[in-house]
Amino acid sequence: QVQLVESGGRLVQAGGSLRLSCVTSGINFAINVMGWYRQAPGNQRELVANIMSGGSTNYADSVKGRFTISRDNAKNTVYLQMNSLKFEDTAVYYCRALRFDRSYWGQGTQVTVSS
């Protein structure tokens, strides 16, 4: 059974920092592309950042320089370090594992940034 479990979301003031974690099980974590997505009310889900099996990363323009994605293959975990948070970062953040045509999602964790 595949599971992706996010944690770390909470209410934080603008300018603050959070680290999200996504622990996975049931997949060969090391060979999956891992991604963080977010969805704000009324908006479509959007890619925040992803990290390839080899470690290369991609970021949405809106978070470049503020967010950092990383992975620990020994712990089957992907992280999202979020610094200099803005009100517009408020959303539910989802973890995704992708390998060819197989995609798995977590249940999401709420990040709320107060202005």
C-alpha positions as CSV (number, residue, x, y, z in Angstrom):
1,Q,0.0,0.0,0.0
2,V,1.4,3.3,-1.1
3,Q,1.3,6.2,1.5
4,L,2.5,9.7,1.4
5,V,2.0,11.6,4.6
6,E,2.7,15.3,4.8
7,S,3.3,17.2,8.0
8,G,4.6,20.6,9.2
9,G,1.9,22.9,8.0
10,R,0.6,25.5,10.5
11,L,-0.2,29.2,11.0
12,V,2.8,31.4,10.7
13,Q,3.4,35.1,10.4
14,A,4.5,36.7,7.2
15,G,8.3,36.6,7.0
16,G,8.5,33.4,9.0
17,S,9.7,30.0,8.0
18,L,8.3,26.5,7.9
19,R,9.6,23.1,7.0
20,L,7.2,20.6,5.4
21,S,8.0,16.9,5.4
22,C,6.5,14.1,3.4
23,V,7.2,10.5,4.5
24,T,6.5,7.8,1.9
25,S,6.0,4.1,2.0
26,G,5.2,1.4,-0.5
27,I,7.2,3.0,-3.3
28,N,10.8,2.8,-4.5
29,F,11.4,6.3,-3.2
30,A,14.9,6.7,-4.6
31,I,13.8,6.4,-8.3
32,N,10.7,8.6,-8.0
33,V,10.5,12.3,-9.0
34,M,9.2,14.0,-5.8
35,G,7.2,17.2,-5.9
36,W,5.5,19.7,-3.7
37,Y,2.3,21.3,-5.1
38,R,-0.1,23.7,-3.5
39,Q,-3.7,24.7,-3.9
40,A,-5.3,27.9,-2.6
41,P,-9.1,28.3,-2.4
42,G,-10.5,29.0,-5.8
43,N,-7.2,28.2,-7.6
44,Q,-5.9,25.2,-9.4
45,R,-3.3,23.0,-7.9
46,E,0.2,24.3,-9.0
47,L,3.7,23.0,-8.9
48,V,5.8,24.6,-6.2
49,A,9.0,22.5,-6.6
50,N,10.2,19.1,-7.6
51,I,13.4,17.1,-7.2
52,M,14.6,14.4,-9.6
53,S,16.0,11.1,-8.5
54,G,19.5,12.5,-9.2
55,G,18.9,15.5,-7.1
56,S,18.3,18.2,-9.7
57,T,15.5,20.6,-8.7
58,N,13.0,22.9,-10.3
59,Y,11.0,25.8,-8.7
60,A,8.1,27.9,-9.5
61,D,9.1,31.5,-10.2
62,S,7.1,32.7,-7.2
63,V,9.1,30.7,-4.7
64,K,12.6,30.8,-6.2
65,G,15.1,32.0,-3.7
66,R,12.8,31.4,-0.8
67,F,11.9,27.7,-0.9
68,T,14.3,24.8,-1.0
69,I,13.3,21.2,-1.8
70,S,15.4,18.3,-0.7
71,R,15.2,14.6,-0.3
72,D,16.6,11.9,2.0
73,N,16.4,8.6,0.3
74,A,17.5,6.7,3.4
75,K,14.4,8.1,5.2
76,N,12.0,7.9,2.1
77,T,11.3,11.6,2.9
78,V,11.1,14.8,0.9
79,Y,11.2,18.2,2.5
80,L,10.2,21.7,1.6
81,Q,12.0,24.5,3.5
82,M,10.0,27.7,3.2
83,N,11.5,31.0,4.2
84,S,10.4,34.6,3.9
85,L,6.8,33.4,3.8
86,K,4.2,35.6,2.2
87,F,0.4,35.8,2.6
88,E,0.1,34.5,-0.9
89,D,1.8,31.3,0.1
90,T,-1.3,30.3,2.0
91,A,-2.6,27.0,0.6
92,V,-2.9,23.3,1.1
93,Y,0.5,21.8,0.3
94,Y,0.6,18.4,-1.3
95,C,3.4,15.9,-1.8
96,R,3.5,13.9,-5.1
97,A,5.5,10.9,-6.2
98,L,5.9,10.3,-9.9
99,R,7.5,7.5,-11.8
100,F,6.6,7.3,-15.5
101,D,2.8,7.1,-15.6
102,R,2.4,6.3,-11.9
103,S,1.5,9.2,-9.7
104,Y,0.7,9.2,-6.0
105,W,-0.5,12.1,-3.8
106,G,-0.6,12.8,-0.1
107,Q,-3.6,14.2,1.7
108,G,-2.1,17.6,2.1
109,T,-1.1,19.9,4.9
110,Q,-2.4,23.4,5.5
111,V,-0.1,26.4,5.5
112,T,-1.6,29.7,6.5
113,V,0.5,32.9,6.5
114,S,-0.9,35.8,8.3
115,S,-0.2,39.3,7.0
